[in-house]
Amino acid sequence: MSESSGGSRSDLGNVVLIGQKPVMNYVIAALTLFERGSKTIVIKARGKSISRAVDTAEILRRSFVSDAYVKDVKISTETFTVDNKTRSVSSIEITLSKQT
Amino acid sequence: MSESSGGSRSDLGNVVLIGQKPVMNYVIAALTLFERGSKTIVIKARGKSISRAVDTAEILRRSFVSDAYVKDVKISTETFTVDNKTRSVSSIEITLSKQT
């Protein structure tokens, strides 16, 4: 992936998608994005991973990037079809920004 | 005055605290608050219950109280001491309001 300093990058490059791994994996992934120059990152999760997304944001903000703050938290429902049945799953998007 | 992260003290009567029970228990609890006349309710959870809090808000909003919307979502960390050790746990507060 190309990275241009100062250019407006699409938010898609700044997303940390939370899965089933230990929370510190995601903290490090998010930290790496900030250290590469991102001013804003988005932490996304679905279903049971939602609590891990909140843990990731809070650990990052409290212990690693002290000038980061929670800019926005969105919750929503994603719907998809499996075997002709419609399933719904809750999701969260946490936007973290640096002060400067 | 005690510190409160939003809302006046009367909001304390409109809180649904999420625990380990099935999500529909909390949906019904929240629904009851709305039906008793509350215009705004707050869904709170800590740790692994956070994903259940999001489920509660989303099920309520999508299936039961169609004029309710997510007014605010706050995430934070609560710190407490157990056996002389400091523990931290993530928490969430979801504020739902009715349009009218």
N, CA and C atoms of all chains as a GROMACS GRO file, in nm:
protein
  600
    1MET      N    1   0.084  -0.120   0.000
    1MET     CA    2   0.000   0.000   0.000
    1MET      C    3   0.087   0.125   0.000
    2SER      N    4   0.054   0.217  -0.085
    2SER     CA    5   0.132   0.340  -0.090
    2SER      C    6   0.088   0.433   0.021
    3GLU      N    7   0.184   0.508   0.069
    3GLU     CA    8   0.153   0.602   0.175
    3GLU      C    9   0.214   0.736   0.142
    4SER      N   10   0.131   0.836   0.126
    4SER     CA   11   0.182   0.969   0.092
    4SER      C   12   0.167   1.058   0.214
    5SER      N   13   0.278   1.116   0.256
    5SER     CA   14   0.272   1.200   0.375
    5SER      C   15   0.202   1.331   0.342
    6GLY      N   16   0.099   1.361   0.419
    6GLY     CA   17   0.028   1.486   0.398
    6GLY      C   18  -0.092   1.471   0.307
    7GLY      N   19  -0.094   1.372   0.224
    7GLY     CA   20  -0.206   1.353   0.136
    7GLY      C   21  -0.327   1.305   0.213
    8SER      N   22  -0.445   1.330   0.160
    8SER     CA   23  -0.565   1.286   0.229
    8SER      C   24  -0.588   1.139   0.197
    9ARG      N   25  -0.564   1.056   0.296
    9ARG     CA   26  -0.583   0.913   0.273
    9ARG      C   27  -0.727   0.875   0.300
   10SER      N   28  -0.769   0.778   0.227
   10SER     CA   29  -0.903   0.726   0.252
   10SER      C   30  -0.908   0.664   0.391
   11ASP      N   31  -1.021   0.678   0.457
   11ASP     CA   32  -1.036   0.620   0.590
   11ASP      C   33  -1.019   0.469   0.589
   12LEU      N   34  -1.039   0.409   0.474
   12LEU     CA   35  -1.029   0.264   0.466
   12LEU      C   36  -0.892   0.215   0.507
   13GLY      N   37  -0.789   0.298   0.486
   13GLY     CA   38  -0.656   0.259   0.526
   13GLY      C   39  -0.634   0.270   0.676
   14ASN      N   40  -0.728   0.330   0.749
   14ASN     CA   41  -0.707   0.355   0.891
   14ASN      C   42  -0.801   0.275   0.980
   15VAL      N   43  -0.847   0.162   0.929
   15VAL     CA   44  -0.944   0.082   1.002
   15VAL      C   45  -0.875  -0.038   1.068
   16VAL      N   46  -0.905  -0.058   1.195
   16VAL     CA   47  -0.864  -0.180   1.263
   16VAL      C   48  -0.990  -0.263   1.286
   17LEU      N   49  -0.995  -0.380   1.223
   17LEU     CA   50  -1.112  -0.467   1.235
   17LEU      C   51  -1.086  -0.569   1.346
   18ILE      N   52  -1.172  -0.569   1.446
   18ILE     CA   53  -1.149  -0.652   1.565
   18ILE      C   54  -1.206  -0.791   1.545
   19GLY      N   55  -1.125  -0.892   1.571
   19GLY     CA   56  -1.170  -1.031   1.562
   19GLY      C   57  -1.155  -1.101   1.695
   20GLN      N   58  -1.107  -1.227   1.689
   20GLN     CA   59  -1.106  -1.311   1.809
   20GLN      C   60  -0.970  -1.317   1.878
   21LYS      N   61  -0.872  -1.246   1.825
   21LYS     CA   62  -0.738  -1.254   1.885
   21LYS      C   63  -0.729  -1.175   2.016
   22PRO      N   64  -0.620  -1.193   2.090
   22PRO     CA   65  -0.605  -1.116   2.214
   22PRO      C   66  -0.605  -0.966   2.185
   23VAL      N   67  -0.656  -0.891   2.280
   23VAL     CA   68  -0.679  -0.748   2.259
   23VAL      C   69  -0.549  -0.674   2.226
   24MET      N   70  -0.436  -0.717   2.281
   24MET     CA   71  -0.312  -0.644   2.256
   24MET      C   72  -0.270  -0.648   2.109
   25ASN      N   73  -0.309  -0.755   2.037
   25ASN     CA   74  -0.283  -0.757   1.892
   25ASN      C   75  -0.344  -0.635   1.824
   26TYR      N   76  -0.466  -0.601   1.862
   26TYR     CA   77  -0.536  -0.490   1.798
   26TYR      C   78  -0.485  -0.355   1.848
   27VAL      N   79  -0.444  -0.352   1.975
   27VAL     CA   80  -0.384  -0.228   2.027
   27VAL      C   81  -0.259  -0.195   1.946
   28ILE      N   82  -0.177  -0.296   1.921
   28ILE     CA   83  -0.053  -0.275   1.846
   28ILE      C   84  -0.083  -0.236   1.701
   29ALA      N   85  -0.183  -0.300   1.641
   29ALA     CA   86  -0.222  -0.264   1.504
   29ALA      C   87  -0.265  -0.117   1.497
   30ALA      N   88  -0.343  -0.074   1.594
   30ALA     CA   89  -0.391   0.065   1.596
   30ALA      C   90  -0.275   0.161   1.623
   31LEU      N   91  -0.189   0.122   1.716
   31LEU     CA   92  -0.073   0.204   1.749
   31LEU      C   93   0.015   0.225   1.626
   32THR      N   94   0.030   0.120   1.547
   32THR     CA   95   0.112   0.128   1.425
   32THR      C   96   0.053   0.230   1.328
   33LEU      N   97  -0.079   0.231   1.315
   33LEU     CA   98  -0.143   0.329   1.226
   33LEU      C   99  -0.114   0.472   1.272
   34PHE      N  100  -0.125   0.494   1.403
   34PHE     CA  101  -0.095   0.629   1.455
   34PHE      C  102   0.051   0.664   1.430
   35GLU      N  103   0.141   0.568   1.451
   35GLU     CA  104   0.284   0.598   1.437
   35GLU      C  105   0.323   0.619   1.291
   36ARG      N  106   0.242   0.568   1.200
   36ARG     CA  107   0.268   0.594   1.058
   36ARG      C  108   0.210   0.727   1.013
   37GLY      N  109   0.152   0.802   1.103
   37GLY     CA  110   0.109   0.936   1.071
   37GLY      C  111  -0.041   0.958   1.064
   38SER      N  112  -0.121   0.855   1.086
   38SER     CA  113  -0.265   0.874   1.084
   38SER      C  114  -0.307   0.964   1.201
   39LYS      N  115  -0.395   1.057   1.172
   39LYS     CA  116  -0.448   1.142   1.279
   39LYS      C  117  -0.579   1.086   1.333
   40THR      N  118  -0.643   1.004   1.253
   40THR     CA  119  -0.772   0.946   1.291
   40THR      C  120  -0.773   0.799   1.252
   41ILE      N  121  -0.813   0.715   1.344
   41ILE     CA  122  -0.829   0.574   1.309
   41ILE      C  123  -0.969   0.529   1.350
   42VAL      N  124  -1.016   0.423   1.288
   42VAL     CA  125  -1.149   0.369   1.317
   42VAL      C  126  -1.134   0.224   1.361
   43ILE      N  127  -1.192   0.191   1.474
   43ILE     CA  128  -1.192   0.054   1.526
   43ILE      C  129  -1.332  -0.003   1.506
   44LYS      N  130  -1.339  -0.113   1.430
   44LYS     CA  131  -1.470  -0.171   1.398
   44LYS      C  132  -1.481  -0.312   1.454
   45ALA      N  133  -1.600  -0.348   1.499
   45ALA     CA  134  -1.623  -0.484   1.548
   45ALA      C  135  -1.770  -0.520   1.533
   46ARG      N  136  -1.795  -0.650   1.531
   46ARG     CA  137  -1.931  -0.703   1.524
   46ARG      C  138  -1.951  -0.805   1.634
   47GLY      N  139  -2.077  -0.818   1.678
   47GLY     CA  140  -2.113  -0.926   1.771
   47GLY      C  141  -2.032  -0.924   1.898
   48LYS      N  142  -1.986  -1.041   1.939
   48LYS     CA  143  -1.917  -1.054   2.066
   48LYS      C  144  -1.782  -0.983   2.071
   49SER      N  145  -1.730  -0.945   1.955
   49SER     CA  146  -1.603  -0.872   1.953
   49SER      C  147  -1.618  -0.726   1.993
   50ILE      N  148  -1.742  -0.680   2.008
   50ILE     CA  149  -1.765  -0.539   2.037
   50ILE      C  150  -1.696  -0.496   2.167
   51SER      N  151  -1.704  -0.581   2.270
   51SER     CA  152  -1.640  -0.543   2.397
   51SER      C  153  -1.488  -0.534   2.380
   52ARG      N  154  -1.432  -0.618   2.292
   52ARG     CA  155  -1.287  -0.611   2.267
   52ARG      C  156  -1.250  -0.482   2.193
   53ALA      N  157  -1.341  -0.433   2.110
   53ALA     CA  158  -1.316  -0.306   2.042
   53ALA      C  159  -1.308  -0.191   2.142
   54VAL      N  160  -1.398  -0.193   2.240
   54VAL     CA  161  -1.396  -0.089   2.344
   54VAL      C  162  -1.268  -0.102   2.427
   55ASP      N  163  -1.230  -0.225   2.461
   55ASP     CA  164  -1.103  -0.246   2.532
   55ASP      C  165  -0.985  -0.191   2.453
   56THR      N  166  -0.982  -0.219   2.323
   56THR     CA  167  -0.872  -0.171   2.238
   56THR      C  168  -0.862  -0.019   2.242
   57ALA      N  169  -0.976   0.047   2.224
   57ALA     CA  170  -0.977   0.194   2.224
   57ALA      C  171  -0.931   0.249   2.358
   58GLU      N  172  -0.981   0.189   2.466
   58GLU     CA  173  -0.949   0.241   2.599
   58GLU      C  174  -0.804   0.217   2.638
   59ILE      N  175  -0.751   0.099   2.607
   59ILE     CA  176  -0.610   0.070   2.638
   59ILE      C  177  -0.519   0.162   2.556
   60LEU      N  178  -0.554   0.180   2.430
   60LEU     CA  179  -0.474   0.266   2.342
   60LEU      C  180  -0.471   0.409   2.395
   61ARG      N  181  -0.587   0.458   2.429
   61ARG     CA  182  -0.601   0.597   2.473
   61ARG      C  183  -0.534   0.620   2.609
   62ARG      N  184  -0.548   0.523   2.699
   62ARG     CA  185  -0.499   0.543   2.834
   62ARG      C  186  -0.350   0.515   2.847
   63SER      N  187  -0.298   0.418   2.770
   63SER     CA  188  -0.162   0.372   2.796
   63SER      C  189  -0.062   0.402   2.685
   64PHE      N  190  -0.109   0.426   2.564
   64PHE     CA  191  -0.013   0.435   2.453
   64PHE      C  192  -0.016   0.567   2.377
   65VAL      N  193  -0.133   0.621   2.353
   65VAL     CA  194  -0.144   0.746   2.275
   65VAL      C  195  -0.223   0.844   2.360
   66SER      N  196  -0.149   0.912   2.450
   66SER     CA  197  -0.219   0.989   2.553
   66SER      C  198  -0.290   1.111   2.496
   67ASP      N  199  -0.252   1.155   2.375
   67ASP     CA  200  -0.325   1.269   2.318
   67ASP      C  201  -0.438   1.224   2.224
   68ALA      N  202  -0.470   1.097   2.226
   68ALA     CA  203  -0.584   1.050   2.147
   68ALA      C  204  -0.712   1.062   2.228
   69TYR      N  205  -0.821   1.090   2.160
   69TYR     CA  206  -0.950   1.099   2.228
   69TYR      C  207  -1.057   1.031   2.142
   70VAL      N  208  -1.164   0.993   2.206
   70VAL     CA  209  -1.274   0.928   2.136
   70VAL      C  210  -1.357   1.035   2.065
   71LYS      N  211  -1.346   1.039   1.934
   71LYS     CA  212  -1.416   1.142   1.857
   71LYS      C  213  -1.561   1.104   1.835
   72ASP      N  214  -1.585   0.976   1.811
   72ASP     CA  215  -1.721   0.935   1.780
   72ASP      C  216  -1.736   0.785   1.807
   73VAL      N  217  -1.855   0.746   1.851
   73VAL     CA  218  -1.888   0.604   1.862
   73VAL      C  219  -2.022   0.584   1.794
   74LYS      N  220  -2.025   0.494   1.697
   74LYS     CA  221  -2.151   0.463   1.628
   74LYS      C  222  -2.186   0.317   1.652
   75ILE      N  223  -2.312   0.290   1.677
   75ILE     CA  224  -2.358   0.152   1.682
   75ILE      C  225  -2.462   0.132   1.572
   76SER      N  226  -2.467   0.013   1.519
   76SER     CA  227  -2.562  -0.015   1.412
   76SER      C  228  -2.587  -0.165   1.404
   77THR      N  229  -2.672  -0.204   1.311
   77THR     CA  230  -2.702  -0.345   1.290
   77THR      C  231  -2.670  -0.381   1.146
   78GLU      N  232  -2.594  -0.486   1.128
   78GLU     CA  233  -2.566  -0.535   0.993
   78GLU      C  234  -2.651  -0.659   0.968
   79THR      N  235  -2.712  -0.662   0.851
   79THR     CA  236  -2.801  -0.773   0.816
   79THR      C  237  -2.742  -0.850   0.700
   80PHE      N  238  -2.744  -0.981   0.710
   80PHE     CA  239  -2.696  -1.062   0.599
   80PHE      C  240  -2.778  -1.190   0.594
   81THR      N  241  -2.768  -1.257   0.480
   81THR     CA  242  -2.851  -1.376   0.457
   81THR      C  243  -2.765  -1.501   0.455
   82VAL      N  244  -2.801  -1.599   0.534
   82VAL     CA  245  -2.733  -1.728   0.535
   82VAL      C  246  -2.839  -1.836   0.519
   83ASP      N  247  -2.823  -1.921   0.418
   83ASP     CA  248  -2.918  -2.030   0.394
   83ASP      C  249  -3.061  -1.980   0.389
   84ASN      N  250  -3.082  -1.873   0.314
   84ASN     CA  251  -3.215  -1.813   0.298
   84ASN      C  252  -3.276  -1.759   0.427
   85LYS      N  253  -3.194  -1.747   0.532
   85LYS     CA  254  -3.243  -1.684   0.655
   85LYS      C  255  -3.170  -1.552   0.675
   86THR      N  256  -3.244  -1.454   0.719
   86THR     CA  257  -3.183  -1.325   0.744
   86THR      C  258  -3.130  -1.319   0.886
   87ARG      N  259  -3.003  -1.287   0.899
   87ARG     CA  260  -2.943  -1.273   1.031
   87ARG      C  261  -2.906  -1.127   1.054
   88SER      N  262  -2.914  -1.085   1.178
   88SER     CA  263  -2.872  -0.951   1.214
   88SER      C  264  -2.763  -0.959   1.318
   89VAL      N  265  -2.666  -0.872   1.308
   89VAL     CA  266  -2.561  -0.868   1.408
   89VAL      C  267  -2.530  -0.721   1.439
   90SER      N  268  -2.515  -0.693   1.568
   90SER     CA  269  -2.482  -0.557   1.608
   90SER      C  270  -2.338  -0.525   1.573
   91SER      N  271  -2.311  -0.398   1.547
   91SER     CA  272  -2.173  -0.359   1.520
   91SER      C  273  -2.142  -0.225   1.584
   92ILE      N  274  -2.013  -0.197   1.596
   92ILE     CA  275  -1.969  -0.071   1.656
   92ILE      C  276  -1.855  -0.015   1.572
   93GLU      N  277  -1.850   0.117   1.566
   93GLU     CA  278  -1.738   0.187   1.502
   93GLU      C  279  -1.691   0.295   1.598
   94ILE      N  280  -1.568   0.281   1.644
   94ILE     CA  281  -1.511   0.380   1.736
   94ILE      C  282  -1.406   0.461   1.661
   95THR      N  283  -1.426   0.590   1.653
   95THR     CA  284  -1.330   0.678   1.586
   95THR      C  285  -1.241   0.745   1.690
   96LEU      N  286  -1.112   0.724   1.678
   96LEU     CA  287  -1.015   0.787   1.768
   96LEU      C  288  -0.934   0.890   1.689
   97SER      N  289  -0.916   1.008   1.748
   97SER     CA  290  -0.836   1.111   1.683
   97SER      C  291  -0.727   1.161   1.776
   98LYS      N  292  -0.620   1.211   1.717
   98LYS     CA  293  -0.517   1.278   1.796
   98LYS      C  294  -0.547   1.427   1.802
   99GLN      N  295  -0.514   1.486   1.914
   99GLN     CA  296  -0.545   1.628   1.937
   99GLN      C  297  -0.486   1.717   1.829
  100THR      N  298  -0.364   1.684   1.786
  100THR     CA  299  -0.294   1.773   1.694
  100THR      C  300  -0.289   1.714   1.554
  101MET      N  301  -2.178   1.794   4.477
  101MET     CA  302  -2.244   1.722   4.368
  101MET      C  303  -2.154   1.614   4.312
  102SER      N  304  -2.210   1.505   4.289
  102SER     CA  305  -2.130   1.396   4.235
  102SER      C  306  -2.111   1.415   4.085
  103GLU      N  307  -2.001   1.364   4.038
  103GLU     CA  308  -1.972   1.376   3.896
  103GLU      C  309  -2.058   1.278   3.817
  104SER      N  310  -2.116   1.330   3.712
  104SER     CA  311  -2.201   1.244   3.631
  104SER      C  312  -2.171   1.272   3.486
  105SER      N  313  -2.162   1.167   3.406
  105SER     CA  314  -2.124   1.187   3.267
  105SER      C  315  -2.246   1.208   3.180
  106GLY      N  316  -2.324   1.308   3.212
  106GLY     CA  317  -2.434   1.342   3.124
  106GLY      C  318  -2.568   1.325   3.189
  107GLY      N  319  -2.651   1.424   3.173
  107GLY     CA  320  -2.786   1.412   3.224
  107GLY      C  321  -2.798   1.455   3.368
  108SER      N  322  -2.918   1.484   3.408
  108SER     CA  323  -2.941   1.526   3.545
  108SER      C  324  -2.964   1.403   3.630
  109ARG      N  325  -2.977   1.425   3.759
  109ARG     CA  326  -2.988   1.314   3.852
  109ARG      C  327  -3.115   1.230   3.829
  110SER      N  328  -3.216   1.293   3.773
  110SER     CA  329  -3.340   1.219   3.747
  110SER      C  330  -3.319   1.106   3.646
  111ASP      N  331  -3.210   1.118   3.568
  111ASP     CA  332  -3.181   1.012   3.471
  111ASP      C  333  -3.150   0.879   3.540
  112LEU      N  334  -3.112   0.885   3.666
  112LEU     CA  335  -3.076   0.762   3.736
  112LEU      C  336  -3.190   0.662   3.736
  113GLY      N  337  -3.313   0.712   3.730
  113GLY     CA  338  -3.427   0.622   3.725
  113GLY      C  339  -3.447   0.558   3.589
  114ASN      N  340  -3.371   0.602   3.490
  114ASN     CA  341  -3.391   0.554   3.354
  114ASN      C  342  -3.276   0.470   3.303
  115VAL      N  343  -3.205   0.408   3.396
  115VAL     CA  344  -3.087   0.331   3.358
  115VAL      C  345  -3.119   0.182   3.355
  116VAL      N  346  -3.077   0.117   3.247
  116VAL     CA  347  -3.082  -0.029   3.239
  116VAL      C  348  -2.938  -0.078   3.247
  117LEU      N  349  -2.907  -0.151   3.355
  117LEU     CA  350  -2.772  -0.202   3.374
  117LEU      C  351  -2.765  -0.345   3.319
  118ILE      N  352  -2.677  -0.365   3.224
  118ILE     CA  353  -2.670  -0.494   3.154
  118ILE      C  354  -2.580  -0.592   3.229
  119GLY      N  355  -2.632  -0.711   3.252
  119GLY     CA  356  -2.554  -0.816   3.317
  119GLY      C  357  -2.542  -0.938   3.228
  120GLN      N  358  -2.556  -1.057   3.289
  120GLN     CA  359  -2.529  -1.181   3.217
  120GLN      C  360  -2.655  -1.250   3.165
  121LYS      N  361  -2.770  -1.191   3.187
  121LYS     CA  362  -2.894  -1.257   3.145
  121LYS      C  363  -2.914  -1.246   2.994
  122PRO      N  364  -3.011  -1.321   2.941
  122PRO     CA  365  -3.039  -1.311   2.797
  122PRO      C  366  -3.080  -1.169   2.759
  123VAL      N  367  -3.043  -1.131   2.638
  123VAL     CA  368  -3.060  -0.992   2.595
  123VAL      C  369  -3.205  -0.946   2.601
  124MET      N  370  -3.301  -1.037   2.576
  124MET     CA  371  -3.441  -0.995   2.575
  124MET      C  372  -3.488  -0.946   2.712
  125ASN      N  373  -3.426  -0.998   2.820
  125ASN     CA  374  -3.460  -0.945   2.952
  125ASN      C  375  -3.437  -0.794   2.959
  126TYR      N  376  -3.325  -0.751   2.902
  126TYR     CA  377  -3.290  -0.609   2.909
  126TYR      C  378  -3.369  -0.527   2.810
  127VAL      N  379  -3.403  -0.588   2.696
  127VAL     CA  380  -3.489  -0.518   2.599
  127VAL      C  381  -3.624  -0.487   2.665
  128ILE      N  382  -3.679  -0.586   2.737
  128ILE     CA  383  -3.809  -0.567   2.803
  128ILE      C  384  -3.797  -0.462   2.914
  129ALA      N  385  -3.688  -0.467   2.989
  129ALA     CA  386  -3.667  -0.368   3.095
  129ALA      C  387  -3.664  -0.226   3.037
  130ALA      N  388  -3.593  -0.210   2.925
  130ALA     CA  389  -3.583  -0.079   2.862
  130ALA      C  390  -3.717  -0.036   2.804
  131LEU      N  391  -3.785  -0.132   2.742
  131LEU     CA  392  -3.916  -0.104   2.684
  131LEU      C  393  -4.014  -0.055   2.791
  132THR      N  394  -4.007  -0.118   2.907
  132THR     CA  395  -4.093  -0.080   3.019
  132THR      C  396  -4.069   0.065   3.060
  133LEU      N  397  -3.942   0.105   3.064
  133LEU     CA  398  -3.910   0.244   3.098
  133LEU      C  399  -3.972   0.341   2.998
  134PHE      N  400  -3.959   0.309   2.869
  134PHE     CA  401  -4.019   0.396   2.767
  134PHE      C  402  -4.171   0.401   2.783
  135GLU      N  403  -4.231   0.285   2.812
  135GLU     CA  404  -4.377   0.281   2.820
  135GLU      C  405  -4.430   0.350   2.944
  136ARG      N  406  -4.344   0.366   3.044
  136ARG     CA  407  -4.383   0.443   3.163
  136ARG      C  408  -4.364   0.592   3.144
  137GLY      N  409  -4.320   0.631   3.027
  137GLY     CA  410  -4.316   0.773   2.996
  137GLY      C  411  -4.178   0.834   2.983
  138SER      N  412  -4.072   0.755   3.003
  138SER     CA  413  -3.938   0.811   2.986
  138SER      C  414  -3.915   0.850   2.841
  139LYS      N  415  -3.855   0.966   2.821
  139LYS     CA  416  -3.820   1.008   2.685
  139LYS      C  417  -3.676   0.969   2.652
  140THR      N  418  -3.599   0.948   2.757
  140THR     CA  419  -3.458   0.914   2.739
  140THR      C  420  -3.420   0.803   2.837
  141ILE      N  421  -3.355   0.701   2.787
  141ILE     CA  422  -3.305   0.597   2.876
  141ILE      C  423  -3.156   0.575   2.850
  142VAL      N  424  -3.088   0.521   2.951
  142VAL     CA  425  -2.944   0.496   2.939
  142VAL      C  426  -2.918   0.348   2.964
  143ILE      N  427  -2.848   0.286   2.871
  143ILE     CA  428  -2.811   0.145   2.882
  143ILE      C  429  -2.663   0.140   2.917
  144LYS      N  430  -2.632   0.079   3.032
  144LYS     CA  431  -2.492   0.075   3.078
  144LYS      C  432  -2.444  -0.069   3.089
  145ALA      N  433  -2.316  -0.088   3.056
  145ALA     CA  434  -2.257  -0.221   3.070
  145ALA      C  435  -2.106  -0.208   3.091
  146ARG      N  436  -2.050  -0.314   3.147
  146ARG     CA  437  -1.904  -0.322   3.167
  146ARG      C  438  -1.853  -0.453   3.111
  147GLY      N  439  -1.725  -0.450   3.071
  147GLY     CA  440  -1.658  -0.574   3.030
  147GLY      C  441  -1.729  -0.648   2.918
  148LYS      N  442  -1.743  -0.778   2.936
  148LYS     CA  443  -1.798  -0.862   2.829
  148LYS      C  444  -1.947  -0.837   2.802
  149SER      N  445  -2.013  -0.768   2.895
  149SER     CA  446  -2.155  -0.736   2.872
  149SER      C  447  -2.175  -0.623   2.772
  150ILE      N  448  -2.065  -0.557   2.732
  150ILE     CA  449  -2.077  -0.442   2.644
  150ILE      C  450  -2.146  -0.478   2.512
  151SER      N  451  -2.111  -0.595   2.456
  151SER     CA  452  -2.176  -0.632   2.329
  151SER      C  453  -2.325  -0.656   2.348
  152ARG      N  454  -2.363  -0.705   2.466
  152ARG     CA  455  -2.505  -0.725   2.495
  152ARG      C  456  -2.579  -0.591   2.508
  153ALA      N  457  -2.509  -0.489   2.556
  153ALA     CA  458  -2.570  -0.356   2.565
  153ALA      C  459  -2.601  -0.301   2.425
  154VAL      N  460  -2.507  -0.323   2.333
  154VAL     CA  461  -2.530  -0.277   2.195
  154VAL      C  462  -2.646  -0.356   2.133
  155ASP      N  463  -2.649  -0.487   2.157
  155ASP     CA  464  -2.762  -0.569   2.109
  155ASP      C  465  -2.894  -0.515   2.164
  156THR      N  466  -2.897  -0.485   2.292
  156THR     CA  467  -3.020  -0.436   2.356
  156THR      C  468  -3.068  -0.308   2.287
  157ALA      N  469  -2.977  -0.214   2.269
  157ALA     CA  470  -3.013  -0.086   2.207
  157ALA      C  471  -3.063  -0.108   2.064
  158GLU      N  472  -2.995  -0.193   1.990
  158GLU     CA  473  -3.030  -0.213   1.850
  158GLU      C  474  -3.163  -0.288   1.834
  159ILE      N  475  -3.185  -0.390   1.915
  159ILE     CA  476  -3.312  -0.464   1.908
  159ILE      C  477  -3.428  -0.373   1.947
  160LEU      N  478  -3.406  -0.294   2.052
  160LEU     CA  479  -3.510  -0.203   2.098
  160LEU      C  480  -3.547  -0.102   1.989
  161ARG      N  481  -3.446  -0.044   1.931
  161ARG     CA  482  -3.464   0.061   1.832
  161ARG      C  483  -3.526   0.006   1.703
  162ARG      N  484  -3.483  -0.112   1.662
  162ARG     CA  485  -3.529  -0.166   1.534
  162ARG      C  486  -3.665  -0.234   1.542
  163SER      N  487  -3.695  -0.298   1.655
  163SER     CA  488  -3.813  -0.384   1.660
  163SER      C  489  -3.924  -0.336   1.754
  164PHE      N  490  -3.890  -0.252   1.851
  164PHE     CA  491  -3.992  -0.220   1.953
  164PHE      C  492  -4.026  -0.072   1.964
  165VAL      N  493  -3.930   0.014   1.957
  165VAL     CA  494  -3.956   0.158   1.973
  165VAL      C  495  -3.899   0.228   1.850
  166SER      N  496  -3.981   0.228   1.744
  166SER     CA  497  -3.927   0.269   1.614
  166SER      C  498  -3.893   0.418   1.609
  167ASP      N  499  -3.949   0.497   1.702
  167ASP     CA  500  -3.913   0.639   1.701
  167ASP      C  501  -3.797   0.669   1.797
  168ALA      N  502  -3.733   0.567   1.847
  168ALA     CA  503  -3.615   0.589   1.933
  168ALA      C  504  -3.490   0.597   1.847
  169TYR      N  505  -3.396   0.679   1.891
  169TYR     CA  506  -3.270   0.690   1.818
  169TYR      C  507  -3.154   0.695   1.918
  170VAL      N  508  -3.037   0.660   1.870
  170VAL     CA  509  -2.918   0.661   1.955
  170VAL      C  510  -2.869   0.805   1.968
  171LYS      N  511  -2.890   0.862   2.086
  171LYS     CA  512  -2.853   1.002   2.106
  171LYS      C  513  -2.704   1.017   2.133
  172ASP      N  514  -2.650   0.922   2.207
  172ASP     CA  515  -2.508   0.934   2.245
  172ASP      C  516  -2.455   0.796   2.285
  173VAL      N  517  -2.329   0.774   2.255
  173VAL     CA  518  -2.260   0.655   2.304
  173VAL      C  519  -2.129   0.700   2.366
  174LYS      N  520  -2.108   0.666   2.492
  174LYS     CA  521  -1.982   0.700   2.560
  174LYS      C  522  -1.911   0.572   2.598
  175ILE      N  523  -1.780   0.571   2.579
  175ILE     CA  524  -1.701   0.460   2.632
  175ILE      C  525  -1.602   0.516   2.733
  176SER      N  526  -1.570   0.436   2.834
  176SER     CA  527  -1.477   0.483   2.936
  176SER      C  528  -1.416   0.362   3.006
  177THR      N  529  -1.330   0.391   3.101
  177THR     CA  530  -1.266   0.285   3.178
  177THR      C  531  -1.296   0.308   3.326
  178GLU      N  532  -1.343   0.204   3.392
  178GLU     CA  533  -1.366   0.213   3.536
  178GLU      C  534  -1.254   0.138   3.607
  179THR      N  535  -1.202   0.200   3.711
  179THR     CA  536  -1.090   0.142   3.784
  179THR      C  537  -1.134   0.110   3.926
  180PHE      N  538  -1.099  -0.008   3.972
  180PHE     CA  539  -1.132  -0.042   4.109
  180PHE      C  540  -1.021  -0.131   4.166
  181THR      N  541  -1.020  -0.143   4.297
  181THR     CA  542  -0.912  -0.215   4.363
  181THR      C  543  -0.964  -0.343   4.425
  182VAL      N  544  -0.898  -0.454   4.391
  182VAL     CA  545  -0.932  -0.583   4.450
  182VAL      C  546  -0.804  -0.643   4.507
  183ASP      N  547  -0.805  -0.678   4.635
  183ASP     CA  548  -0.687  -0.738   4.699
  183ASP      C  549  -0.561  -0.655   4.674
  184ASN      N  550  -0.573  -0.524   4.694
  184ASN     CA  551  -0.460  -0.432   4.676
  184ASN      C  552  -0.407  -0.425   4.533
  185LYS      N  553  -0.482  -0.482   4.437
  185LYS     CA  554  -0.443  -0.466   4.297
  185LYS      C  555  -0.546  -0.380   4.226
  186THR      N  556  -0.496  -0.294   4.139
  186THR     CA  557  -0.586  -0.208   4.063
  186THR      C  558  -0.628  -0.279   3.935
  187ARG      N  559  -0.759  -0.288   3.917
  187ARG     CA  560  -0.812  -0.348   3.795
  187ARG      C  561  -0.883  -0.240   3.714
  188SER      N  562  -0.878  -0.255   3.584
  188SER     CA  563  -0.951  -0.164   3.497
  188SER      C  564  -1.048  -0.244   3.412
  189VAL      N  565  -1.164  -0.189   3.391
  189VAL     CA  566  -1.261  -0.255   3.304
  189VAL      C  567  -1.327  -0.149   3.215
  190SER      N  568  -1.341  -0.182   3.088
  190SER     CA  569  -1.405  -0.090   2.995
  190SER      C  570  -1.555  -0.085   3.022
  191SER      N  571  -1.614   0.029   2.992
  191SER     CA  572  -1.759   0.040   3.009
  191SER      C  573  -1.819   0.121   2.894
  192ILE      N  574  -1.950   0.107   2.880
  192ILE     CA  575  -2.021   0.180   2.774
  192ILE      C  576  -2.151   0.236   2.832
  193GLU      N  577  -2.190   0.351   2.782
  193GLU     CA  578  -2.320   0.411   2.816
  193GLU      C  579  -2.387   0.451   2.686
  194ILE      N  580  -2.499   0.388   2.657
  194ILE     CA  581  -2.574   0.420   2.534
  194ILE      C  582  -2.700   0.495   2.574
  195THR      N  583  -2.714   0.616   2.524
  195THR     CA  584  -2.833   0.696   2.553
  195THR      C  585  -2.929   0.687   2.435
  196LEU      N  586  -3.050   0.640   2.464
  196LEU     CA  587  -3.155   0.633   2.361
  196LEU      C  588  -3.263   0.736   2.393
  197SER      N  589  -3.307   0.808   2.292
  197SER     CA  590  -3.415   0.905   2.310
  197SER      C  591  -3.526   0.880   2.211
  198LYS      N  592  -3.646   0.924   2.250
  198LYS     CA  593  -3.757   0.920   2.156
  198LYS      C  594  -3.767   1.054   2.086
  199GLN      N  595  -3.806   1.048   1.961
  199GLN     CA  596  -3.812   1.169   1.879
  199GLN      C  597  -3.900   1.276   1.943
  200THR      N  598  -4.012   1.233   1.998
  200THR     CA  599  -4.109   1.330   2.049
  200THR      C  600  -4.110   1.334   2.200
   0.00000   0.00000   0.00000
